Amino acid sequence: MTKIFILLQNQWEAAIAHYQSAQALRLNYFEAEVGIATVLYAQDKLSAGDRDRYAALNYDLGKVHHQSGDIKAAIKYYQRAIGLKPDLTEVRDRLRQALQEEDGIKIKVSIAKQ
């Protein structure tokens, strides 16, 4: 069991090192910052405040990818945002929309006038 933990620990550290290298090469590289946060979250090393911040950043990246037509990336970022902060209703709505777009499903919503 200890060997498995050491192996996983080395992989986490390697992942963080790669993300940090990417950040050094490209300033304001938000995908790398989100990658580091994802690794820290998986290790349960992300504070509640950081979870909120990174949930918002994942949501923003999801919207950017969604608007550019990269639905698969948008879905990934929306899912990460929800994983970090499950009560984000707007993100859930965007995720649903992106999943429908990915599957080519259109849902018609009718509103009855009162």
N, CA, C and O atoms as CSV, one atom per row, in Angstrom:
chain,resi,resn,atom,element,x,y,z
A,1,MET,N,N,0.821,-1.187,0.000
A,1,MET,CA,C,0.000,0.000,0.000
A,1,MET,C,C,0.872,1.261,0.000
A,1,MET,O,O,0.544,2.239,-0.673
A,2,THR,N,N,1.961,1.244,0.737
A,2,THR,CA,C,2.850,2.398,0.796
A,2,THR,C,C,3.470,2.676,-0.565
A,2,THR,O,O,3.622,3.834,-0.954
A,3,LYS,N,N,3.831,1.618,-1.294
A,3,LYS,CA,C,4.417,1.796,-2.625
A,3,LYS,C,C,3.420,2.463,-3.567
A,3,LYS,O,O,3.798,3.317,-4.369
A,4,ILE,N,N,2.159,2.078,-3.473
A,4,ILE,CA,C,1.126,2.689,-4.319
A,4,ILE,C,C,0.997,4.166,-3.990
A,4,ILE,O,O,0.926,4.995,-4.897
A,5,PHE,N,N,0.966,4.508,-2.714
A,5,PHE,CA,C,0.867,5.913,-2.316
A,5,PHE,C,C,2.052,6.712,-2.836
A,5,PHE,O,O,1.878,7.821,-3.340
A,6,ILE,N,N,3.254,6.159,-2.719
A,6,ILE,CA,C,4.460,6.854,-3.196
A,6,ILE,C,C,4.374,7.056,-4.710
A,6,ILE,O,O,4.709,8.128,-5.214
A,7,LEU,N,N,3.928,6.033,-5.428
A,7,LEU,CA,C,3.781,6.149,-6.874
A,7,LEU,C,C,2.779,7.248,-7.225
A,7,LEU,O,O,3.054,8.087,-8.083
A,8,LEU,N,N,1.626,7.248,-6.570
A,8,LEU,CA,C,0.630,8.292,-6.820
A,8,LEU,C,C,1.172,9.668,-6.459
A,8,LEU,O,O,0.968,10.631,-7.197
A,9,GLN,N,N,1.854,9.760,-5.336
A,9,GLN,CA,C,2.432,11.031,-4.901
A,9,GLN,C,C,3.403,11.557,-5.948
A,9,GLN,O,O,3.395,12.749,-6.258
A,10,ASN,N,N,4.235,10.686,-6.494
A,10,ASN,CA,C,5.182,11.102,-7.529
A,10,ASN,C,C,4.456,11.574,-8.778
A,10,ASN,O,O,4.903,12.522,-9.423
A,11,GLN,N,N,3.357,10.942,-9.131
A,11,GLN,CA,C,2.583,11.361,-10.296
A,11,GLN,C,C,1.948,12.723,-10.059
A,11,GLN,O,O,1.933,13.563,-10.959
A,12,TRP,N,N,1.423,12.952,-8.859
A,12,TRP,CA,C,0.831,14.256,-8.539
A,12,TRP,C,C,1.891,15.345,-8.649
A,12,TRP,O,O,1.667,16.398,-9.246
A,13,GLU,N,N,3.048,15.067,-8.058
A,13,GLU,CA,C,4.133,16.049,-8.087
A,13,GLU,C,C,4.599,16.311,-9.522
A,13,GLU,O,O,4.896,17.449,-9.884
A,14,ALA,N,N,4.660,15.263,-10.329
A,14,ALA,CA,C,5.060,15.426,-11.733
A,14,ALA,C,C,4.021,16.248,-12.498
A,14,ALA,O,O,4.370,17.098,-13.317
A,15,ALA,N,N,2.758,15.990,-12.224
A,15,ALA,CA,C,1.689,16.754,-12.890
A,15,ALA,C,C,1.797,18.232,-12.536
A,15,ALA,O,O,1.710,19.092,-13.413
A,16,ILE,N,N,1.982,18.525,-11.268
A,16,ILE,CA,C,2.117,19.925,-10.842
A,16,ILE,C,C,3.344,20.561,-11.487
A,16,ILE,O,O,3.292,21.708,-11.931
A,17,ALA,N,N,4.444,19.819,-11.539
A,17,ALA,CA,C,5.669,20.344,-12.159
A,17,ALA,C,C,5.434,20.681,-13.635
A,17,ALA,O,O,5.917,21.705,-14.119
A,18,HIS,N,N,4.704,19.839,-14.343
A,18,HIS,CA,C,4.413,20.101,-15.754
A,18,HIS,C,C,3.539,21.344,-15.914
A,18,HIS,O,O,3.782,22.175,-16.788
A,19,TYR,N,N,2.523,21.460,-15.064
A,19,TYR,CA,C,1.664,22.647,-15.128
A,19,TYR,C,C,2.454,23.919,-14.807
A,19,TYR,O,O,2.259,24.956,-15.441
A,20,GLN,N,N,3.340,23.829,-13.822
A,20,GLN,CA,C,4.156,24.993,-13.477
A,20,GLN,C,C,5.101,25.357,-14.612
A,20,GLN,O,O,5.347,26.539,-14.849
A,21,SER,N,N,5.632,24.372,-15.315
A,21,SER,CA,C,6.482,24.637,-16.479
A,21,SER,C,C,5.679,25.353,-17.563
A,21,SER,O,O,6.169,26.288,-18.197
A,22,ALA,N,N,4.456,24.910,-17.766
A,22,ALA,CA,C,3.589,25.552,-18.768
A,22,ALA,C,C,3.309,26.999,-18.384
A,22,ALA,O,O,3.296,27.882,-19.242
A,23,GLN,N,N,3.087,27.238,-17.104
A,23,GLN,CA,C,2.842,28.607,-16.638
A,23,GLN,C,C,4.069,29.483,-16.854
A,23,GLN,O,O,3.941,30.654,-17.213
A,24,ALA,N,N,5.246,28.930,-16.641
A,24,ALA,CA,C,6.477,29.710,-16.809
A,24,ALA,C,C,6.680,30.103,-18.270
A,24,ALA,O,O,7.228,31.166,-18.564
A,25,LEU,N,N,6.237,29.244,-19.177
A,25,LEU,CA,C,6.390,29.529,-20.604
A,25,LEU,C,C,5.335,30.507,-21.123
A,25,LEU,O,O,5.562,31.226,-22.096
A,26,ARG,N,N,4.211,30.519,-20.475
A,26,ARG,CA,C,3.103,31.350,-20.961
A,26,ARG,C,C,2.408,32.014,-19.772
A,26,ARG,O,O,1.691,31.355,-19.020
A,27,LEU,N,N,2.621,33.307,-19.608
A,27,LEU,CA,C,2.001,34.038,-18.505
A,27,LEU,C,C,0.486,34.036,-18.646
A,27,LEU,O,O,-0.044,33.988,-19.756
A,28,ASN,N,N,-0.201,34.087,-17.520
A,28,ASN,CA,C,-1.663,34.080,-17.483
A,28,ASN,C,C,-2.252,32.866,-18.202
A,28,ASN,O,O,-3.273,32.973,-18.882
A,29,TYR,N,N,-1.611,31.734,-18.048
A,29,TYR,CA,C,-2.093,30.498,-18.664
A,29,TYR,C,C,-3.062,29.843,-17.682
A,29,TYR,O,O,-2.670,29.049,-16.827
A,30,PHE,N,N,-4.332,30.199,-17.830
A,30,PHE,CA,C,-5.345,29.794,-16.859
A,30,PHE,C,C,-5.601,28.291,-16.863
A,30,PHE,O,O,-5.928,27.715,-15.826
A,31,GLU,N,N,-5.454,27.652,-18.026
A,31,GLU,CA,C,-5.646,26.202,-18.067
A,31,GLU,C,C,-4.628,25.490,-17.173
A,31,GLU,O,O,-4.959,24.505,-16.513
A,32,ALA,N,N,-3.398,25.989,-17.153
A,32,ALA,CA,C,-2.376,25.390,-16.282
A,32,ALA,C,C,-2.713,25.649,-14.814
A,32,ALA,O,O,-2.543,24.771,-13.968
A,33,GLU,N,N,-3.186,26.843,-14.521
A,33,GLU,CA,C,-3.565,27.161,-13.140
A,33,GLU,C,C,-4.707,26.255,-12.678
A,33,GLU,O,O,-4.704,25.760,-11.551
A,34,VAL,N,N,-5.673,26.050,-13.558
A,34,VAL,CA,C,-6.798,25.171,-13.239
A,34,VAL,C,C,-6.310,23.727,-13.096
A,34,VAL,O,O,-6.821,22.984,-12.259
A,35,GLY,N,N,-5.334,23.329,-13.899
A,35,GLY,CA,C,-4.773,21.986,-13.781
A,35,GLY,C,C,-4.126,21.761,-12.423
A,35,GLY,O,O,-4.307,20.712,-11.804
A,36,ILE,N,N,-3.379,22.745,-11.972
A,36,ILE,CA,C,-2.764,22.648,-10.639
A,36,ILE,C,C,-3.847,22.542,-9.575
A,36,ILE,O,O,-3.742,21.727,-8.658
A,37,ALA,N,N,-4.885,23.360,-9.692
A,37,ALA,CA,C,-5.983,23.316,-8.719
A,37,ALA,C,C,-6.677,21.961,-8.728
A,37,ALA,O,O,-7.080,21.461,-7.678
A,38,THR,N,N,-6.818,21.370,-9.895
A,38,THR,CA,C,-7.455,20.055,-10.001
A,38,THR,C,C,-6.633,18.996,-9.276
A,38,THR,O,O,-7.184,18.140,-8.583
A,39,VAL,N,N,-5.323,19.057,-9.437
A,39,VAL,CA,C,-4.447,18.103,-8.746
A,39,VAL,C,C,-4.525,18.323,-7.234
A,39,VAL,O,O,-4.632,17.361,-6.472
A,40,LEU,N,N,-4.474,19.569,-6.803
A,40,LEU,CA,C,-4.550,19.858,-5.366
A,40,LEU,C,C,-5.897,19.423,-4.794
A,40,LEU,O,O,-5.961,18.906,-3.679
A,41,TYR,N,N,-6.972,19.630,-5.553
A,41,TYR,CA,C,-8.304,19.208,-5.104
A,41,TYR,C,C,-8.358,17.687,-4.965
A,41,TYR,O,O,-8.925,17.172,-4.001
A,42,ALA,N,N,-7.772,16.969,-5.924
A,42,ALA,CA,C,-7.751,15.505,-5.868
A,42,ALA,C,C,-6.995,15.007,-4.640
A,42,ALA,O,O,-7.271,13.923,-4.127
A,43,GLN,N,N,-6.049,15.801,-4.180
A,43,GLN,CA,C,-5.273,15.453,-2.989
A,43,GLN,C,C,-5.908,16.020,-1.720
A,43,GLN,O,O,-5.359,15.862,-0.630
A,44,ASP,N,N,-7.049,16.674,-1.852
A,44,ASP,CA,C,-7.748,17.311,-0.731
A,44,ASP,C,C,-6.880,18.391,-0.080
A,44,ASP,O,O,-6.844,18.518,1.144
A,45,LYS,N,N,-6.179,19.172,-0.922
A,45,LYS,CA,C,-5.298,20.225,-0.430
A,45,LYS,C,C,-5.770,21.606,-0.880
A,45,LYS,O,O,-4.980,22.550,-0.894
A,46,LEU,N,N,-7.040,21.736,-1.247
A,46,LEU,CA,C,-7.566,23.006,-1.730
A,46,LEU,C,C,-8.559,23.549,-0.708
A,46,LEU,O,O,-9.521,22.868,-0.351
A,47,SER,N,N,-8.329,24.772,-0.238
A,47,SER,CA,C,-9.211,25.370,0.765
A,47,SER,C,C,-10.579,25.670,0.153
A,47,SER,O,O,-10.728,25.676,-1.069
A,48,ALA,N,N,-11.564,25.915,0.994
A,48,ALA,CA,C,-12.919,26.232,0.517
A,48,ALA,C,C,-12.906,27.494,-0.341
A,48,ALA,O,O,-13.575,27.549,-1.374
A,49,GLY,N,N,-12.161,28.492,0.074
A,49,GLY,CA,C,-12.069,29.732,-0.705
A,49,GLY,C,C,-11.436,29.502,-2.063
A,49,GLY,O,O,-11.875,30.067,-3.064
A,50,ASP,N,N,-10.399,28.669,-2.097
A,50,ASP,CA,C,-9.762,28.344,-3.368
A,50,ASP,C,C,-10.694,27.523,-4.252
A,50,ASP,O,O,-10.694,27.683,-5.472
A,51,ARG,N,N,-11.489,26.643,-3.640
A,51,ARG,CA,C,-12.460,25.870,-4.432
A,51,ARG,C,C,-13.438,26.809,-5.125
A,51,ARG,O,O,-13.757,26.617,-6.298
A,52,ASP,N,N,-13.914,27.820,-4.410
A,52,ASP,CA,C,-14.837,28.797,-5.002
A,52,ASP,C,C,-14.168,29.532,-6.156
A,52,ASP,O,O,-14.758,29.701,-7.223
A,53,ARG,N,N,-12.932,29.966,-5.931
A,53,ARG,CA,C,-12.195,30.720,-6.951
A,53,ARG,C,C,-11.964,29.876,-8.203
A,53,ARG,O,O,-12.167,30.342,-9.324
A,54,TYR,N,N,-11.538,28.629,-7.998
A,54,TYR,CA,C,-11.251,27.774,-9.136
A,54,TYR,C,C,-12.528,27.266,-9.807
A,54,TYR,O,O,-12.521,26.983,-11.006
A,55,ALA,N,N,-13.605,27.148,-9.062
A,55,ALA,CA,C,-14.885,26.810,-9.687
A,55,ALA,C,C,-15.284,27.924,-10.650
A,55,ALA,O,O,-15.726,27.656,-11.767
A,56,ALA,N,N,-15.128,29.169,-10.218
A,56,ALA,CA,C,-15.448,30.307,-11.079
A,56,ALA,C,C,-14.531,30.351,-12.300
A,56,ALA,O,O,-14.982,30.645,-13.407
A,57,LEU,N,N,-13.260,30.062,-12.102
A,57,LEU,CA,C,-12.310,30.067,-13.217
A,57,LEU,C,C,-12.633,28.944,-14.216
A,57,LEU,O,O,-12.566,29.154,-15.427
A,58,ASN,N,N,-12.979,27.760,-13.712
A,58,ASN,CA,C,-13.383,26.668,-14.597
A,58,ASN,C,C,-14.640,27.039,-15.381
A,58,ASN,O,O,-14.749,26.747,-16.572
A,59,TYR,N,N,-15.572,27.677,-14.710
A,59,TYR,CA,C,-16.805,28.115,-15.374
A,59,TYR,C,C,-16.484,29.108,-16.486
A,59,TYR,O,O,-17.008,28.999,-17.594
A,60,ASP,N,N,-15.631,30.064,-16.190
A,60,ASP,CA,C,-15.242,31.060,-17.206
A,60,ASP,C,C,-14.555,30.391,-18.403
A,60,ASP,O,O,-14.842,30.723,-19.553
A,61,LEU,N,N,-13.653,29.454,-18.128
A,61,LEU,CA,C,-12.989,28.735,-19.218
A,61,LEU,C,C,-13.996,27.909,-20.012
A,61,LEU,O,O,-13.886,27.795,-21.233
A,62,GLY,N,N,-14.965,27.340,-19.328
A,62,GLY,CA,C,-16.022,26.590,-20.016
A,62,GLY,C,C,-16.808,27.481,-20.960
A,62,GLY,O,O,-17.103,27.092,-22.090
A,63,LYS,N,N,-17.148,28.681,-20.494
A,63,LYS,CA,C,-17.896,29.608,-21.353
A,63,LYS,C,C,-17.081,30.007,-22.577
A,63,LYS,O,O,-17.615,30.071,-23.684
A,64,VAL,N,N,-15.789,30.275,-22.385
A,64,VAL,CA,C,-14.924,30.660,-23.509
A,64,VAL,C,C,-14.890,29.538,-24.552
A,64,VAL,O,O,-15.044,29.787,-25.747
A,65,HIS,N,N,-14.689,28.311,-24.088
A,65,HIS,CA,C,-14.642,27.176,-25.016
A,65,HIS,C,C,-16.000,26.940,-25.673
A,65,HIS,O,O,-16.082,26.600,-26.854
A,66,HIS,N,N,-17.056,27.123,-24.894
A,66,HIS,CA,C,-18.412,26.929,-25.423
A,66,HIS,C,C,-18.679,27.938,-26.546
A,66,HIS,O,O,-19.182,27.579,-27.611
A,67,GLN,N,N,-18.341,29.184,-26.294
A,67,GLN,CA,C,-18.570,30.237,-27.288
A,67,GLN,C,C,-17.725,30.038,-28.543
A,67,GLN,O,O,-18.121,30.441,-29.637
A,68,SER,N,N,-16.563,29.415,-28.379
A,68,SER,CA,C,-15.699,29.188,-29.547
A,68,SER,C,C,-16.077,27.905,-30.295
A,68,SER,O,O,-15.502,27.599,-31.340
A,69,GLY,N,N,-17.044,27.160,-29.757
A,69,GLY,CA,C,-17.508,25.948,-30.420
A,69,GLY,C,C,-16.825,24.670,-29.971
A,69,GLY,O,O,-17.110,23.598,-30.506
A,70,ASP,N,N,-15.925,24.763,-28.995
A,70,ASP,CA,C,-15.250,23.574,-28.473
A,70,ASP,C,C,-16.087,23.000,-27.324
A,70,ASP,O,O,-15.789,23.209,-26.148
A,71,ILE,N,N,-17.127,22.281,-27.696
A,71,ILE,CA,C,-18.110,21.793,-26.725
A,71,ILE,C,C,-17.498,20.784,-25.761
A,71,ILE,O,O,-17.803,20.814,-24.568
A,72,LYS,N,N,-16.648,19.899,-26.249
A,72,LYS,CA,C,-16.031,18.893,-25.361
A,72,LYS,C,C,-15.213,19.550,-24.255
A,72,LYS,O,O,-15.295,19.137,-23.098
A,73,ALA,N,N,-14.433,20.561,-24.595
A,73,ALA,CA,C,-13.643,21.266,-23.579
A,73,ALA,C,C,-14.571,22.020,-22.630
A,73,ALA,O,O,-14.336,22.046,-21.422
A,74,ALA,N,N,-15.615,22.630,-23.168
A,74,ALA,CA,C,-16.574,23.354,-22.324
A,74,ALA,C,C,-17.185,22.411,-21.292
A,74,ALA,O,O,-17.280,22.748,-20.112
A,75,ILE,N,N,-17.592,21.242,-21.739
A,75,ILE,CA,C,-18.183,20.254,-20.829
A,75,ILE,C,C,-17.196,19.885,-19.729
A,75,ILE,O,O,-17.571,19.801,-18.560
A,76,LYS,N,N,-15.947,19.665,-20.096
A,76,LYS,CA,C,-14.914,19.307,-19.107
A,76,LYS,C,C,-14.798,20.394,-18.031
A,76,LYS,O,O,-14.762,20.096,-16.837
A,77,TYR,N,N,-14.740,21.653,-18.467
A,77,TYR,CA,C,-14.596,22.745,-17.495
A,77,TYR,C,C,-15.856,22.952,-16.668
A,77,TYR,O,O,-15.767,23.239,-15.474
A,78,TYR,N,N,-17.025,22.812,-17.278
A,78,TYR,CA,C,-18.270,22.916,-16.505
A,78,TYR,C,C,-18.330,21.822,-15.445
A,78,TYR,O,O,-18.715,22.079,-14.304
A,79,GLN,N,N,-17.950,20.598,-15.821
A,79,GLN,CA,C,-17.967,19.489,-14.858
A,79,GLN,C,C,-16.990,19.729,-13.714
A,79,GLN,O,O,-17.293,19.427,-12.560
A,80,ARG,N,N,-15.835,20.263,-14.032
A,80,ARG,CA,C,-14.862,20.569,-12.969
A,80,ARG,C,C,-15.409,21.646,-12.038
A,80,ARG,O,O,-15.249,21.554,-10.821
A,81,ALA,N,N,-16.046,22.655,-12.598
A,81,ALA,CA,C,-16.617,23.728,-11.774
A,81,ALA,C,C,-17.653,23.158,-10.815
A,81,ALA,O,O,-17.669,23.501,-9.632
A,82,ILE,N,N,-18.514,22.291,-11.325
A,82,ILE,CA,C,-19.549,21.682,-10.486
A,82,ILE,C,C,-18.919,20.764,-9.442
A,82,ILE,O,O,-19.393,20.695,-8.309
A,83,GLY,N,N,-17.857,20.064,-9.818
A,83,GLY,CA,C,-17.156,19.214,-8.851
A,83,GLY,C,C,-16.588,20.009,-7.692
A,83,GLY,O,O,-16.581,19.546,-6.551
A,84,LEU,N,N,-16.111,21.210,-7.991
A,84,LEU,CA,C,-15.527,22.060,-6.951
A,84,LEU,C,C,-16.597,22.759,-6.116
A,84,LEU,O,O,-16.418,22.990,-4.920
A,85,LYS,N,N,-17.714,23.092,-6.769
A,85,LYS,CA,C,-18.787,23.797,-6.061
A,85,LYS,C,C,-20.129,23.338,-6.643
A,85,LYS,O,O,-20.634,23.933,-7.595
A,86,PRO,N,N,-20.696,22.286,-6.069
A,86,PRO,CA,C,-21.888,21.648,-6.638
A,86,PRO,C,C,-23.145,22.519,-6.718
A,86,PRO,O,O,-24.054,22.201,-7.485
A,87,ASP,N,N,-23.218,23.589,-5.960
A,87,ASP,CA,C,-24.453,24.390,-5.930
A,87,ASP,C,C,-24.511,25.491,-6.997
A,87,ASP,O,O,-25.334,26.401,-6.896
A,88,LEU,N,N,-23.662,25.418,-7.998
A,88,LEU,CA,C,-23.644,26.432,-9.055
A,88,LEU,C,C,-24.723,26.121,-10.094
A,88,LEU,O,O,-24.480,25.375,-11.043
A,89,THR,N,N,-25.908,26.691,-9.913
A,89,THR,CA,C,-27.048,26.411,-10.787
A,89,THR,C,C,-26.804,26.851,-12.219
A,89,THR,O,O,-27.146,26.135,-13.160
A,90,GLU,N,N,-26.219,28.015,-12.386
A,90,GLU,CA,C,-25.966,28.530,-13.732
A,90,GLU,C,C,-25.011,27.608,-14.491
A,90,GLU,O,O,-25.174,27.395,-15.693
A,91,VAL,N,N,-24.027,27.069,-13.798
A,91,VAL,CA,C,-23.068,26.167,-14.442
A,91,VAL,C,C,-23.778,24.874,-14.846
A,91,VAL,O,O,-23.530,24.333,-15.924
A,92,ARG,N,N,-24.654,24.390,-13.984
A,92,ARG,CA,C,-25.413,23.181,-14.311
A,92,ARG,C,C,-26.256,23.401,-15.567
A,92,ARG,O,O,-26.358,22.515,-16.416
A,93,ASP,N,N,-26.860,24.585,-15.678
A,93,ASP,CA,C,-27.645,24.910,-16.865
A,93,ASP,C,C,-26.773,24.936,-18.114
A,93,ASP,O,O,-27.156,24.414,-19.161
A,94,ARG,N,N,-25.604,25.545,-17.996
A,94,ARG,CA,C,-24.676,25.597,-19.138
A,94,ARG,C,C,-24.192,24.198,-19.518
A,94,ARG,O,O,-24.062,23.874,-20.699
A,95,LEU,N,N,-23.928,23.376,-18.503
A,95,LEU,CA,C,-23.488,22.007,-18.773
A,95,LEU,C,C,-24.588,21.248,-19.518
A,95,LEU,O,O,-24.313,20.560,-20.501
A,96,ARG,N,N,-25.817,21.372,-19.054
A,96,ARG,CA,C,-26.935,20.710,-19.722
A,96,ARG,C,C,-27.033,21.154,-21.175
A,96,ARG,O,O,-27.214,20.332,-22.074
A,97,GLN,N,N,-26.912,22.451,-21.397
A,97,GLN,CA,C,-26.975,23.000,-22.749
A,97,GLN,C,C,-25.839,22.441,-23.613
A,97,GLN,O,O,-26.063,22.050,-24.758
A,98,ALA,N,N,-24.636,22.405,-23.067
A,98,ALA,CA,C,-23.480,21.899,-23.819
A,98,ALA,C,C,-23.649,20.420,-24.143
A,98,ALA,O,O,-23.329,19.987,-25.250
A,99,LEU,N,N,-24.149,19.644,-23.188
A,99,LEU,CA,C,-24.373,18.217,-23.433
A,99,LEU,C,C,-25.415,18.012,-24.530
A,99,LEU,O,O,-25.275,17.123,-25.369
A,100,GLN,N,N,-26.452,18.832,-24.520
A,100,GLN,CA,C,-27.475,18.748,-25.566
A,100,GLN,C,C,-26.882,19.108,-26.924
A,100,GLN,O,O,-27.179,18.463,-27.930
A,101,GLU,N,N,-26.055,20.126,-26.946
A,101,GLU,CA,C,-25.413,20.521,-28.203
A,101,GLU,C,C,-24.482,19.420,-28.707
A,101,GLU,O,O,-24.420,19.143,-29.905
A,102,GLU,N,N,-23.772,18.809,-27.790
A,102,GLU,CA,C,-22.853,17.742,-28.177
A,102,GLU,C,C,-23.614,16.574,-28.808
A,102,GLU,O,O,-23.160,15.970,-29.780
A,103,ASP,N,N,-24.761,16.275,-28.245
A,103,ASP,CA,C,-25.564,15.164,-28.755
A,103,ASP,C,C,-26.486,15.585,-29.892
A,103,ASP,O,O,-27.173,14.745,-30.475
A,104,GLY,N,N,-26.508,16.883,-30.216
A,104,GLY,CA,C,-27.382,17.369,-31.273
A,104,GLY,C,C,-28.841,17.365,-30.880
A,104,GLY,O,O,-29.724,17.278,-31.733
A,105,ILE,N,N,-29.091,17.459,-29.590
A,105,ILE,CA,C,-30.466,17.424,-29.091
A,105,ILE,C,C,-30.936,18.846,-28.842
A,105,ILE,O,O,-30.235,19.648,-28.224
A,106,LYS,N,N,-32.091,19.138,-29.315
A,106,LYS,CA,C,-32.706,20.436,-29.054
A,106,LYS,C,C,-33.939,20.201,-28.191
A,106,LYS,O,O,-34.772,19.350,-28.506
A,107,ILE,N,N,-34.051,20.942,-27.126
A,107,ILE,CA,C,-35.227,20.843,-26.268
A,107,ILE,C,C,-36.046,22.107,-26.455
A,107,ILE,O,O,-35.551,23.219,-26.273
A,108,LYS,N,N,-37.286,21.924,-26.814
A,108,LYS,CA,C,-38.174,23.063,-26.984
A,108,LYS,C,C,-38.868,23.315,-25.662
A,108,LYS,O,O,-39.407,22.401,-25.038
A,109,VAL,N,N,-38.846,24.554,-25.251
A,109,VAL,CA,C,-39.481,24.937,-24.014
A,109,VAL,C,C,-40.617,25.887,-24.360
A,109,VAL,O,O,-40.403,26.918,-24.998
A,110,SER,N,N,-41.799,25.543,-23.946
A,110,SER,CA,C,-42.927,26.437,-24.186
A,110,SER,C,C,-43.356,27.037,-22.857
A,110,SER,O,O,-43.393,26.365,-21.826
A,111,ILE,N,N,-43.673,28.298,-22.914
A,111,ILE,CA,C,-44.099,29.003,-21.713
A,111,ILE,C,C,-45.566,29.369,-21.910
A,111,ILE,O,O,-45.927,30.081,-22.848
A,112,ALA,N,N,-46.399,28.868,-21.008
A,112,ALA,CA,C,-47.825,29.185,-21.093
A,112,ALA,C,C,-48.065,30.543,-20.466
A,112,ALA,O,O,-47.591,30.835,-19.368
A,113,LYS,N,N,-48.810,31.369,-21.187
A,113,LYS,CA,C,-49.172,32.683,-20.643
A,113,LYS,C,C,-50.292,32.500,-19.654
A,113,LYS,O,O,-51.208,31.698,-19.842
A,114,GLN,N,N,-50.187,33.263,-18.606
A,114,GLN,CA,C,-51.222,33.162,-17.569
A,114,GLN,C,C,-52.336,34.127,-17.835
A,114,GLN,O,O,-53.298,34.186,-17.068
